[in-house]
């Protein structure tokens, strides 16, 4: 018997079948294109996502017939949503996380409810990143869709509906919409009433790990899955990834190193402090009961390496291996796209400071890697000020496979970093939710003990950490000093 974890990202999907011990049996990935119809707009065709996902599921199912899949669960990107008809057919392309068209709607919500109340109620800092202002924009500019739309769904709920079941969303993903009250764990009628959206137009919100239903014969046959596969509510990709990395205790944090860099600390209920709100640091339910998470992230992570590779040539591993072996004297502000926390600034720009004629290509490469991690150290410091401290990290994602980068991160963050054996932690986290729902694991703690394993630990190198701590004081001055120039550009 195996467990299927599905991860639906912004630019690609992953499907992985796991044994109960966490061993990977089969996996498949697929990429899909984003659409950029106007400046600042970013969209995704959900029909293409479903098509790619079906291919991946069929491929994995075909390779697990000797160890048939018993249950599945889904990890999903946040914020992205789409309108669908009564049959679950998309009526428009999905507006994804870093689409920035809803700036005016954010100003409207600030007048109507205010940043402070929105934060206390939803756990989300008010920004154009959220589903709510994007949905508001859609209803204002594509008003004819209102009459055709049966549901407004996130990708988790959309896939559940395509599997022939009623659309269901878990608390963690519902919270990312900015329409969910994290205090009552219900859709907020105060917010929905202002845009005339009914609660029954959204998926039913349930705890992560709830059994949604069983696949009927027709969708099971279509996907090549055994009859009676149990579908279990999953969650937002970052807390799913944190669970898959074994991050379930206060003081621990997952560090996802991929296209986007994201740190997900776990804690018991936190007071929504002014410091968290000021720095756009959220709080919302973990996929593990009685725990909450926050997110500190930067949209320029692995995407910066991709830009460097595509612009200057080489492969990813060549780029990293060609970096300088020593800390550099350069400083990089890694705002090569819309920034993440703490500023959520759509108008900032990337900057390399300290270039000389003697600067080498290897130093520039290392400086880019350093800059990405300096930005994450800034976030860790701000989380601590808001009452959320982190003693060590558990690293997952493609970037965690690089020893050079991982040692650099341990040095800059001045914390131990455990690299996990299974780097596709969001898929593993979803699979563990499915296994816990079936009673394969007696608890979330037992699921981690049985299935989550470390591959290696990187300890900070003290002399380098001291050097980076000194450089960090300079780094903190970059954005405040340069932002007026960058905005004027």
C-alpha positions as CSV (number, residue, x, y, z in Angstrom):
1,X,0.0,0.0,0.0
2,X,1.3,3.4,-0.9
3,X,0.3,7.1,-0.4
4,X,0.2,9.7,-3.1
5,X,1.3,13.3,-2.5
6,X,0.4,15.9,-5.1
7,X,1.9,19.3,-5.2
8,X,0.5,22.0,-7.5
9,X,2.9,24.9,-7.9
10,X,2.8,28.1,-9.9
11,X,5.0,26.9,-12.7
12,X,4.8,23.1,-12.4
13,X,3.3,20.1,-10.6
14,X,4.8,17.1,-8.8
15,X,3.3,13.8,-8.1
16,X,5.1,11.3,-5.8
17,X,4.1,7.9,-4.4
18,X,5.6,7.0,-1.0
19,X,5.8,3.9,1.0
20,X,4.6,4.3,4.6
21,X,8.3,4.7,5.7
22,X,8.7,7.8,3.5
23,X,10.6,6.0,0.7
24,X,9.9,7.3,-2.7
25,X,8.3,4.6,-5.0
26,X,7.7,6.7,-8.1
27,X,7.5,10.4,-9.0
28,X,6.7,12.6,-12.0
29,X,6.9,16.3,-12.6
30,X,5.6,18.6,-15.3
31,X,6.0,22.3,-16.1
32,X,3.3,24.6,-17.5
33,X,3.6,28.2,-18.8
34,X,2.5,31.4,-17.2
35,X,0.7,34.0,-19.3
36,X,1.6,37.8,-19.0
37,X,-1.3,39.5,-20.9
38,X,-0.4,43.0,-19.5
39,X,2.4,44.5,-17.5
40,X,2.1,43.3,-13.9
41,X,-0.4,40.6,-14.8
42,X,0.4,37.0,-14.3
43,X,-2.1,34.2,-15.2
44,X,-2.2,30.4,-15.3
45,X,-4.5,28.2,-17.4
46,X,-6.1,25.8,-15.0
47,X,-7.1,23.4,-17.8
48,X,-3.4,23.0,-18.8
49,X,-2.6,22.4,-15.1
50,X,-5.2,19.7,-14.9
51,X,-4.0,18.1,-18.2
52,X,-0.4,18.0,-16.9
53,X,-1.4,16.7,-13.5
54,X,-3.4,13.9,-15.1
55,X,-0.4,12.8,-17.1
56,X,1.8,12.8,-13.9
57,X,-0.8,10.8,-11.9
58,X,-1.2,8.2,-14.6
59,X,2.6,7.8,-14.9
60,X,3.0,7.3,-11.2
61,X,0.0,5.0,-10.9
62,X,1.3,2.8,-13.6
63,X,4.6,2.3,-11.7
64,X,2.9,1.5,-8.3
65,X,0.6,-1.4,-9.3
66,X,2.6,-3.8,-7.1
67,X,2.2,-1.3,-4.2
68,X,-1.2,0.2,-5.0
69,X,-2.1,3.7,-3.9
70,X,-4.5,3.7,-1.0
71,X,-5.0,7.5,-0.4
72,X,-4.0,10.8,-1.8
73,X,-3.8,14.4,-0.7
74,X,-2.9,17.7,-2.3
75,X,-0.5,20.5,-1.5
76,X,-1.3,23.7,-3.4
77,X,0.1,27.1,-4.2
78,X,-1.7,29.9,-2.3
79,X,-3.6,32.9,-3.4
80,X,-4.2,31.8,-7.0
81,X,-7.9,31.3,-7.7
82,X,-10.3,30.8,-10.7
83,X,-14.0,31.0,-11.4
84,X,-15.6,27.7,-12.4
85,X,-19.0,26.6,-13.6
86,X,-21.2,23.9,-11.9
87,X,-19.2,21.2,-13.7
88,X,-15.9,22.5,-12.5
89,X,-14.9,23.9,-15.9
90,X,-12.7,27.1,-15.7
91,X,-14.4,30.2,-16.9
92,X,-11.2,32.3,-17.0
93,X,-7.5,31.9,-16.4
94,X,-6.3,31.9,-12.8
95,X,-4.8,35.1,-11.4
96,X,-1.7,33.9,-9.5
97,X,0.2,35.1,-6.4
98,X,2.6,37.7,-7.8
99,X,0.1,39.2,-10.2
100,X,0.0,42.9,-9.2
101,X,-3.2,44.3,-10.9
102,X,-5.2,44.8,-7.7
103,X,-3.3,47.7,-6.1
104,X,-6.4,50.0,-6.3
105,X,-8.5,47.4,-4.6
106,X,-6.1,47.1,-1.8
107,X,-6.5,50.9,-1.2
108,X,-10.3,50.4,-1.1
109,X,-10.0,47.6,1.5
110,X,-7.7,49.7,3.6
111,X,-10.5,52.4,3.7
112,X,-13.3,49.9,4.3
113,X,-11.8,47.6,7.0
114,X,-8.2,48.8,7.6
115,X,-4.9,47.0,7.7
116,X,-5.1,46.3,11.4
117,X,-8.5,44.7,11.5
118,X,-7.8,42.7,8.3
119,X,-4.7,41.4,10.0
120,X,-6.3,40.5,13.3
121,X,-9.2,38.8,11.5
122,X,-7.5,36.9,8.6
123,X,-3.9,36.7,9.8
124,X,-2.9,38.2,6.4
125,X,-1.2,41.6,5.9
126,X,-3.3,43.5,3.4
127,X,-1.6,43.4,0.0
128,X,-2.2,42.9,-3.7
129,X,-0.8,39.4,-3.3
130,X,-4.0,38.2,-1.6
131,X,-6.9,36.4,-3.3
132,X,-9.4,38.9,-2.0
133,X,-8.2,42.0,-3.9
134,X,-7.7,39.9,-7.0
135,X,-11.2,38.5,-6.8
136,X,-12.5,42.0,-6.2
137,X,-10.8,43.2,-9.3
138,X,-12.3,40.3,-11.3
139,X,-15.8,41.1,-10.2
140,X,-15.3,44.7,-11.1
141,X,-13.7,44.2,-14.5
142,X,-15.3,41.0,-15.7
143,X,-18.7,41.4,-14.1
144,X,-20.4,39.0,-16.6
145,X,-18.6,36.1,-15.0
146,X,-20.6,36.6,-11.7
147,X,-23.7,35.1,-13.3
148,X,-21.8,32.1,-14.9
149,X,-19.7,31.2,-11.9
150,X,-20.8,28.5,-9.5
151,X,-17.6,28.5,-7.4
152,X,-14.4,30.6,-6.9
153,X,-11.8,28.0,-6.2
154,X,-8.1,27.7,-5.3
155,X,-6.2,24.9,-7.0
156,X,-6.6,22.4,-4.2
157,X,-10.4,22.7,-4.4
158,X,-10.4,22.8,-8.2
159,X,-8.6,19.5,-8.4
160,X,-10.8,17.9,-5.7
161,X,-13.8,18.9,-7.8
162,X,-12.2,17.5,-11.0
163,X,-11.8,14.2,-9.0
164,X,-15.6,14.1,-8.9
165,X,-16.0,15.2,-5.3
166,X,-17.5,18.4,-3.7
167,X,-14.9,21.2,-3.6
168,X,-13.1,21.3,-0.2
169,X,-10.4,23.5,1.1
170,X,-8.4,23.2,4.3
171,X,-7.9,25.9,6.9
172,X,-4.3,26.7,5.9
173,X,-5.1,27.3,2.2
174,X,-8.4,29.1,3.0
175,X,-6.4,31.5,5.2
176,X,-4.2,32.5,2.2
177,X,-7.3,34.0,0.5
178,X,-7.7,36.8,3.0
179,X,-11.4,35.9,3.3
180,X,-11.1,33.4,6.1
181,X,-11.3,34.3,9.8
182,X,-8.5,32.5,11.5
183,X,-10.1,33.1,14.9
184,X,-13.4,31.4,14.2
185,X,-12.1,29.1,11.4
186,X,-14.9,30.1,9.1
187,X,-15.3,32.3,6.0
188,X,-15.7,35.9,7.1
189,X,-19.2,37.1,6.3
190,X,-18.1,40.7,7.1
191,X,-15.5,40.5,4.2
192,X,-17.6,38.5,1.7
193,X,-20.6,40.7,2.1
194,X,-18.7,43.7,0.9
195,X,-18.1,42.1,-2.5
196,X,-21.4,40.2,-2.6
197,X,-19.9,36.8,-2.6
198,X,-21.8,34.0,-0.9
199,X,-20.2,31.5,1.3
200,X,-21.6,28.6,-0.8
201,X,-19.6,30.0,-3.8
202,X,-16.5,29.0,-1.9
203,X,-15.2,25.6,-1.1
204,X,-16.2,24.1,2.3
205,X,-13.4,24.8,4.8
206,X,-12.3,21.7,6.8
207,X,-9.2,20.8,8.9
208,X,-6.2,19.5,7.1
209,X,-6.2,15.7,7.1
210,X,-10.0,15.4,6.9
211,X,-11.4,12.6,4.7
212,X,-13.1,14.2,1.7
213,X,-14.4,11.0,0.1
214,X,-13.4,8.1,-2.2
215,X,-12.8,8.2,-5.9
216,X,-15.6,6.7,-7.8
217,X,-14.9,4.1,-10.5
218,X,-15.0,6.6,-13.4
219,X,-12.4,9.1,-12.2
220,X,-10.2,6.3,-10.8
221,X,-10.2,4.5,-14.1
222,X,-9.5,7.8,-16.0
223,X,-6.4,8.4,-13.8
224,X,-5.3,4.8,-13.7
225,X,-5.7,4.6,-9.9
226,X,-7.2,1.7,-8.0
227,X,-10.9,1.8,-7.0
228,X,-11.8,3.4,-3.8
229,X,-8.7,5.6,-3.3
230,X,-9.4,7.9,-0.4
231,X,-9.0,11.7,-1.0
232,X,-7.8,13.6,2.0
233,X,-7.8,17.4,2.5
234,X,-4.2,18.7,2.1
235,X,-3.1,22.2,2.5
236,X,-1.1,25.3,1.5
237,X,2.2,24.2,0.0
238,X,4.4,25.8,2.6
239,X,2.9,24.3,5.7
240,X,2.6,21.0,3.8
241,X,6.3,21.2,3.1
242,X,7.0,22.1,6.7
243,X,5.2,18.9,7.8
244,X,7.0,16.9,5.2
245,X,10.3,18.2,6.7
246,X,9.2,17.3,10.2
247,X,8.6,20.8,11.4
248,X,5.9,20.4,14.0
249,X,7.5,22.0,17.1
250,X,7.9,25.6,18.2
251,X,11.4,26.9,17.5
252,X,11.7,24.9,14.3
253,X,11.3,26.3,10.7
254,X,11.3,24.8,7.3
255,X,13.5,26.5,4.7
256,X,12.2,25.9,1.1
257,X,14.9,26.7,-1.4
258,X,13.4,26.7,-4.9
259,X,12.3,29.3,-7.4
260,X,11.0,31.3,-4.4
261,X,12.8,31.1,-1.0
262,X,10.5,30.7,1.9
263,X,11.0,30.2,5.6
264,X,8.1,28.7,7.5
265,X,8.4,28.8,11.3
266,X,6.0,26.9,13.5
267,X,4.6,28.0,16.8
268,X,1.6,27.8,19.1
269,X,-0.9,30.6,18.9
270,X,0.8,34.0,18.6
271,X,-0.5,37.4,19.4
272,X,-0.9,39.5,16.2
273,X,1.7,42.1,17.1
274,X,2.2,45.4,15.4
275,X,5.7,44.3,14.6
276,X,4.4,41.3,12.5
277,X,1.9,43.6,10.7
278,X,4.5,46.3,10.0
279,X,6.8,43.7,8.4
280,X,4.0,42.0,6.4
281,X,4.5,38.7,8.4
282,X,1.4,36.6,8.5
283,X,0.1,34.0,10.9
284,X,-2.4,31.2,10.0
285,X,-3.1,27.5,10.8
286,X,-0.5,24.8,10.2
287,X,-1.6,21.5,8.6
288,X,-0.7,20.0,12.0
289,X,-3.4,20.5,14.7
290,X,-3.0,23.2,17.3
291,X,-0.1,24.8,15.5
292,X,0.3,28.0,13.5
293,X,2.8,29.1,10.9
294,X,4.2,32.3,9.5
295,X,5.9,32.9,6.1
296,X,9.0,34.9,5.3
297,X,9.8,34.8,1.7
298,X,11.6,36.3,-1.3
299,X,10.3,35.8,-4.8
300,X,14.0,36.0,-6.0
301,X,15.4,32.6,-5.0
302,X,16.3,30.0,-7.6
303,X,14.8,32.3,-10.2
304,X,17.8,34.6,-9.7
305,X,20.1,31.7,-10.6
306,X,18.0,30.9,-13.6
307,X,18.3,34.6,-14.8
308,X,22.0,34.4,-14.3
309,X,22.3,31.1,-16.1
310,X,20.1,32.2,-19.0
311,X,21.9,35.6,-19.3
312,X,25.5,34.5,-18.9
313,X,25.4,30.9,-19.8
314,X,26.2,27.6,-18.0
315,X,24.1,25.1,-16.0
316,X,22.8,25.5,-12.5
317,X,25.5,23.3,-10.9
318,X,28.2,24.9,-13.0
319,X,27.0,28.3,-11.8
320,X,27.1,27.4,-8.1
321,X,30.4,25.4,-8.4
322,X,31.9,28.4,-10.2
323,X,31.2,30.7,-7.3
324,X,34.0,32.0,-5.1
325,X,35.0,29.8,-2.2
326,X,35.4,32.8,0.1
327,X,32.8,35.3,1.3
328,X,32.7,38.4,-1.0
329,X,33.0,42.1,-0.3
330,X,30.0,42.7,-2.6
331,X,26.4,43.3,-1.4
332,X,23.4,42.3,-3.5
333,X,19.9,43.5,-3.0
334,X,18.0,40.5,-4.5
335,X,14.9,42.5,-5.6
336,X,15.0,41.3,-9.2
337,X,11.2,41.0,-9.2
338,X,8.4,42.0,-6.8
339,X,9.9,41.7,-3.3
340,X,8.6,39.4,-0.7
341,X,8.5,40.1,3.1
342,X,9.1,42.4,4.8
343,X,8.5,45.2,2.2
344,X,6.2,43.6,-0.4
345,X,7.4,46.3,-2.7
346,X,6.4,45.9,-6.4
347,X,8.7,48.8,-7.4
348,X,12.0,47.8,-6.0
349,X,14.9,46.6,-8.2
350,X,17.9,44.4,-7.9
351,X,21.2,46.0,-7.1
352,X,24.9,44.8,-7.0
353,X,27.0,47.1,-4.8
354,X,30.8,47.2,-4.7
355,X,31.9,46.2,-8.2
356,X,35.5,46.9,-9.3
357,X,37.6,46.1,-12.3
358,X,39.2,43.3,-10.1
359,X,35.8,41.7,-9.4
360,X,35.5,38.2,-10.8
361,X,32.6,36.2,-12.3
362,X,32.9,33.8,-9.4
363,X,32.6,36.6,-6.9
364,X,29.5,37.9,-8.6
365,X,27.9,34.5,-8.5
366,X,28.6,34.0,-4.8
367,X,27.4,37.5,-4.1
368,X,24.0,36.7,-5.7
369,X,23.7,33.6,-3.5
370,X,24.8,35.6,-0.4
371,X,22.3,38.4,-1.2
372,X,19.3,36.0,-1.3
373,X,20.3,34.6,2.1
374,X,20.9,38.0,3.6
375,X,17.3,38.9,2.8
376,X,16.2,35.8,4.6
377,X,18.3,36.6,7.6
378,X,16.6,40.0,7.7
379,X,13.3,38.2,7.8
380,X,14.4,35.9,10.6
381,X,15.5,38.9,12.6
382,X,12.1,40.5,12.1
383,X,10.2,37.3,13.0
384,X,12.1,37.2,16.2
385,X,11.1,40.8,17.0
386,X,7.5,39.7,16.4
387,X,7.8,36.9,19.0
388,X,8.6,34.1,16.6
389,X,12.1,32.7,17.2
390,X,13.9,30.0,15.2
391,X,16.7,27.8,16.6
392,X,17.4,25.7,13.5
393,X,16.1,25.1,10.0
394,X,15.2,22.0,8.0
395,X,16.0,22.6,4.3
396,X,14.0,21.2,1.4
397,X,13.7,22.0,-2.3
398,X,16.1,21.8,-5.2
399,X,18.6,24.3,-3.7
400,X,19.1,22.1,-0.6
401,X,21.0,19.7,-2.8
402,X,23.9,22.1,-3.2
403,X,26.5,21.7,-0.4
404,X,28.1,25.1,-1.3
405,X,24.9,27.0,-1.0
406,X,23.8,25.2,2.2
407,X,27.0,25.8,4.0
408,X,26.8,29.5,2.9
409,X,23.3,29.7,4.3
410,X,24.3,28.1,7.7
411,X,27.1,30.7,7.9
412,X,25.0,33.7,7.0
413,X,22.0,32.7,9.2
414,X,24.3,31.5,12.0
415,X,22.0,28.5,12.6
416,X,22.3,24.8,12.0
417,X,20.5,23.6,8.9
418,X,19.3,20.0,8.5
419,X,18.9,18.9,4.9
420,X,16.1,16.4,4.5
421,X,16.5,13.1,2.7
422,X,13.2,13.8,0.7
423,X,13.5,17.2,-0.8
424,X,10.0,17.1,-2.3
425,X,8.7,17.9,1.2
426,X,5.3,19.3,0.1
427,X,4.4,16.0,-1.6
428,X,5.6,14.1,1.4
429,X,3.7,16.3,3.8
430,X,0.5,15.8,1.8
431,X,1.1,12.0,1.7
432,X,1.6,12.0,5.5
433,X,-1.7,13.8,5.9
434,X,-3.3,11.0,3.9
435,X,-1.6,8.3,5.9
436,X,-2.6,9.9,9.2
437,X,-6.2,10.2,8.1
438,X,-6.2,6.5,7.3
439,X,-4.8,5.6,10.7
440,X,-1.5,4.3,9.2
441,X,0.2,6.7,11.6
442,X,-1.4,7.2,15.0
443,X,-0.5,10.8,15.1
444,X,1.3,13.6,13.2
445,X,4.2,13.1,15.5
446,X,4.4,9.3,14.7
447,X,4.2,10.2,11.0
448,X,7.3,12.3,11.3
449,X,9.1,9.8,13.4
450,X,8.5,7.0,10.8
451,X,8.8,8.8,7.5
452,X,10.9,12.0,7.8
453,X,14.7,11.5,7.7
454,X,17.7,13.9,7.7
455,X,20.4,13.5,5.0
456,X,23.0,15.9,6.4
457,X,23.4,18.8,8.9
458,X,25.4,22.0,8.1
459,X,26.8,23.8,11.2
460,X,27.8,27.5,11.0
461,X,31.5,28.1,10.4
462,X,32.2,30.6,13.2
463,X,34.8,32.9,11.5
464,X,32.6,33.2,8.4
465,X,29.5,33.7,10.5
466,X,31.2,36.6,12.3
467,X,32.2,38.1,9.0
468,X,28.7,37.8,7.6
469,X,27.2,39.3,10.8
470,X,29.3,42.4,10.2
471,X,28.3,42.5,6.5
472,X,24.6,42.1,7.5
473,X,24.7,45.4,9.3
474,X,25.6,47.1,6.0
475,X,23.1,45.0,4.1
476,X,20.2,46.3,6.3
477,X,21.0,49.8,5.0
478,X,20.7,48.9,1.3
479,X,16.9,49.0,0.8
480,X,16.1,52.0,3.0
481,X,18.9,54.0,1.3
482,X,18.3,53.0,-2.3
483,X,14.5,52.6,-2.4
484,X,13.8,56.3,-3.3
485,X,16.1,55.9,-6.4
486,X,14.7,52.5,-7.3
487,X,11.2,53.8,-7.2
488,X,12.1,56.9,-9.2
489,X,13.5,54.5,-11.9
